[in-house]
Amino acid sequence: MTETIEKGTSRTQGSAQGSTRTQTLHFTLNLPQPVEKVWAAVATPGGLPEWLAAADVLEPRLGGAVTLRWLNGDEAASHSGQVTAWDVERVAEYTIDLHGRCRFHLEPSAAGGTTVRFTNEFEGDDALRLDCLAGWHNHFEFLADALAGRPKDWSGWSLDRWRELRAGYEAD
């Protein structure tokens, strides 16, 4: 069973008429696993494919290269960028051409688990904001499952859950 992931929030800067609108998404995940296990899932080439994408390149250092390849069927594509912050078992941040800046900030919780504060900042319209809120939410459900020993089987992936999540974000 998928652990419950709290809905993400968002902020839009810039006018609707302007050519550039900055979208900032925030998710806070409270996971029962220790920081070391969560770090391995969100910041290593071995962990990322279990819930997000294959890390064809991930140089674990500030300024390092990153190339992520999505594994979800016909939409599979590679996207490249650069590591923009790196503090082992605390902060992994990269900027890639598909999703802009993605930051994972990990903190130990009092119960021995981990709090992940995730931020995604990108340029785009409101439709893209809703798409990304639903997409990250869906991927964080995959992360919770992977951490519980149930990595994502990409051969069975469909858009159904993403559509359900997007409708929920649109209704808010």
N, C-alpha and C positions, 0 to 999 in steps of 0.2 A: 504494500500500500504506500502511496506517495505521501510524504510528510507535507503538512499544510505550509504553503509559502504565502506570506502576507503580501497583499497587493503593493506594487510599487507606486511611487509618486513621481510627478514630473513638474517641471517649470519651463516656461517658454519665455525667451527674451527676444525682443525685436518686434516690429509691427507686421501684421498680416500682409500689408501691402509691400513691405520691404522685400528685397531679393534674398536677404539672409535672416533666418530665424534660428537661434541657438536653442536646442532642446536639451534639457538636463534631466536624466532619469535617476531615481534613487530607489534602492532596495535594501532592506535590512533583513538578513537571514540569521536565525538563531538555530544553530545546528548542534546536535548532541556529541559530535565527534571532536577530538582534540585538534588544536591548531595544526599540528604536524600532518595529520591525515587530510585536513581540508586544504592546506597549502599544496600538498602533493596532487590534489585533484584540480586546483585552480591555476597552478603555476608550473606544471611540468608536462613535458611531451607525453609521458605515460598516462597522466590523469585526465588531460583535456578531452581526448576522444571518447571517454566514457560518458560525457554529458554535453559537450559543446562542439568541438571540432578537432580534427587532427592537427597537431602542431608540427608541420613539416620542418619549420625552423623556429627555434625559440632560444635565443642567446640570453641566458639569465644574468643580465647586467644592464645598467643604465646605458642607453645608446645601442643596445643589442638589436639585432634583426628579429622579426617575428613574421611568420607566414602561417596563417590558419586556413585549413581546407575543410569546408563544410561537408558533412557525410550524409546529408538527408536527401538522397535520391537525385532526381533530375536537376535540382537546384544546386547541386554540389559545385563549388567554385573555390578558388584560392584567393586570399586577400592578404596583402603584405603591409608591414609597417615597422614601427620601431618601439622598443621598450623605453618608456618615458619616466618610469620610477621603478626602483627595485630595492627592497629591504627584506631580506630572507625571512620567511614566516610572518611577515607583517604587511608588506605592500607589494603588489604586482600591478603594474599599470603599463598599458601599451596603447598606441594609437595606430589604428589600421584603416585602410581606405574604405572598408564597408561600414564600420560602426563608429568611427571617430575614436574618442578617448574612452577607454574602459579601465576602471580602477577597482581593484579588490583590496580592501583594507580589513585585515583579520585581527581580532582581539580575543584573548581567552575569556570565557565567561566563568562566572562564579561556580557553576555546576560542572566544570571540567570540559565543557563544550567550547564552541567557537561562535562569535558574532562576526558576520561578514557584512561590511558596509560597502555596497557596490554603487558606483556612479558611472553613468554613460553619458557623454556629452558629444553632440553631433549637430550638424546643420541640416535642417529639413522642415517640412510642413507638418501640420497636425496629423495627417494620415500616417506619415512615417513615424511620428511619435507614438501613435496607438499601435502600429505594427510592432515597434520595438519593445514597448511595454509588454505586449502579449508574448513576443518572442523570448525576451529575457525571463519572464515569469515561467514560461514553459521549460526553458533550459534549466532554471533553478529547481524545478520539480525533478528534472533528470539528474541534477547534481545530488539532491537529497537521496534519490534512489541509488545512484552510483555509490555514494558514501555508505549506504546501508547494504552494499554488496550486490546491487542489481544494476550494473551498467546498462546504458541505453543500447538496445539492439536496433541499429539504424535501418536494417532491412524491413522492419515493421513500422517505420515512422509514417505518420500521416499528418495532414493539416487540421484534423478534427479538433483536437484539444486547443491548438492555437486559435482557431476560429471562435471557439467558445470563450477563451480568455479575452480575445480582442473585443467581442461583443460586450463583455462585462466592463472592460475599460471604457468603451465608447458610451455606455449607459451612465457612467459616473459623471 
